[in-house]
Amino acid sequence: MASAHNSSDPAPRCQTKASVQITLDKGSSVEQVIGNPSQSVRTRRQLESDAEMCMFALTVSRTEPKNIKEAMADFAWIESMQEELHQ
């Protein structure tokens, strides 16, 4: 799972990538598909698991480093510190 975070976006989002092949029954059309036909079908448990992982990733990504060594090892924090200096 890939996580996307934009520092100017107040609500970061998780994105997942999946390869999907669509097959329709004879007599069916794409217009009858509910939701995005390019995404795979997921169970409620899979959706719950994805949401839990996304929340974990967002929590971890918002944790501040404890010292300068940790901050300097993370490109996102370096970028954030530079943005604050240029304000």
C-alpha positions in Angstrom: 0.0 0.0 0.0 1.3 3.4 -0.9 0.7 6.4 1.2 0.4 9.9 -0.2 0.8 13.0 2.0 0.8 16.6 0.9 1.8 19.1 3.6 -0.6 21.7 2.3 -3.5 19.2 2.4 -5.3 19.2 5.8 -6.6 15.7 5.3 -4.0 13.2 3.9 -5.4 10.3 2.0 -4.2 6.8 1.5 -4.1 5.4 -2.0 -3.9 1.8 -3.1 -3.0 0.4 -6.5 -4.7 -2.6 -8.0 -4.8 -4.3 -11.3 -8.3 -5.2 -12.4 -9.7 -7.1 -15.4 -13.4 -6.5 -16.0 -15.6 -9.2 -17.3 -19.3 -8.8 -17.7 -22.0 -11.4 -18.2 -23.8 -11.6 -21.5 -26.5 -8.9 -21.6 -24.7 -6.7 -19.0 -23.3 -3.3 -19.6 -20.7 -1.1 -17.8 -23.5 1.4 -17.0 -25.1 -1.2 -14.7 -21.9 -1.4 -12.6 -22.3 0.3 -9.2 -19.1 2.1 -8.1 -15.8 2.4 -10.1 -15.5 -0.6 -12.5 -11.7 -0.1 -12.7 -11.4 -1.0 -8.9 -11.5 -4.6 -7.7 -14.3 -5.9 -5.6 -13.6 -5.8 -1.8 -15.3 -7.3 1.2 -16.3 -5.3 4.3 -13.3 -6.9 6.2 -10.9 -5.8 3.5 -12.2 -2.3 3.6 -12.0 -2.2 7.4 -8.4 -3.5 7.2 -7.4 -0.9 4.7 -9.0 1.9 6.8 -7.1 0.6 9.9 -3.8 0.6 8.0 -4.4 4.1 6.6 -5.1 5.5 10.1 -1.9 3.8 11.4 0.1 5.3 8.5 -1.3 8.8 9.1 -0.6 8.5 12.8 3.0 7.4 12.2 3.5 10.1 9.6 2.4 12.9 12.0 4.7 11.8 14.8 7.3 14.4 15.4 11.0 13.3 15.6 12.5 13.3 19.1 15.8 14.8 18.1 17.5 16.6 15.2 19.1 13.4 14.0 15.7 11.7 13.4 14.4 14.9 11.7 17.4 15.1 9.4 16.9 11.4 8.4 13.4 12.2 7.1 13.1 14.1 3.8 9.5 15.2 4.7 10.7 16.9 7.9 13.6 18.6 6.1 11.2 20.0 3.5 8.8 21.1 6.3 11.6 22.9 8.2 12.7 24.6 5.0 9.1 25.8 4.4 8.8 27.2 7.9 12.1 29.1 7.5 10.9 30.7 4.2 7.6 32.0 5.7 
